[in-house]
Amino acid sequence: MRIVKAEIRNIAQAVQSHQIKNGRLPGGLEPLVTPDENGVTFLADRTEIPVDPWGRPYAYRPDVNGGTFTIESKGRDGKPGGAGADADTEFRADASVRPRKSR
């Protein structure tokens, strides 16, 4: 879970940096790994969209109004909810990274 939380934090920081530089949230994660004219990316000089430890891309959902966003991993099982390694981890622009409780 620590790896997932750290990765989500890094993605969130890159999204926020993109928003500051461009005045809007990115529509997806691709702009975060596309090098600029100096070869630098928003996501720690990565050129590929990161995947969670189970090989699935992190879900990124910008709000339709462009003010907030969510980044999420569905855990080891890839399904909503769960506990332990199967638990979802999400970041919302107005909240901290935390495991989501099962419903």
Stockholm file with secondary structure:
# STOCKHOLM 1.0

chainA/1-103         MRIVKAEIRNIAQAVQSHQIKNGRLPGGLEPLVTPDENGVTFLADRTEIPVDPWGRPYAYRPDVNGGTFTIESKGRDGKPGGAGADADTEFRADASVRPRKSR
#=GR chainA/1-103 SS CHHHHHHHHHHHHHHHHHHHHHSSCCSSSGGGSSCCTTSCCTTTTCCSCCBCTTSCBCEEEECTTSSCEEEEECTTTTSSSCSGGGSCEEEETTSCCEECCCC
#=GC SS_cons         CHHHHHHHHHHHHHHHHHHHHHSSCCSSSGGGSSCCTTSCCTTTTCCSCCBCTTSCBCEEEECTTSSCEEEEECTTTTSSSCSGGGSCEEEETTSCCEECCCC
//
